[in-house]
């Protein structure tokens, strides 16, 4: 599945991810596994996630939450403004 990081804590290696299927958000705990970044020569390296990073990942669904695993970053800050767009609300109709 593809998704975009909406929030991340690089120090604790955690992230909240918006998923392409528009269902529940997915949660990632990088303390358990790293994130791979594909370099120009198909080399991979463990990286910290940032808001707006586009990811390819697998999802495990439990009763409590969706957990993302096998993360691969495919683009850095590809949707950096997504969080701002999601938080904008028209309050003029109050």
Order of alpha helices (4+ residues) and beta strands (2+ residues): beta-beta-beta-beta-beta-beta-beta-alpha
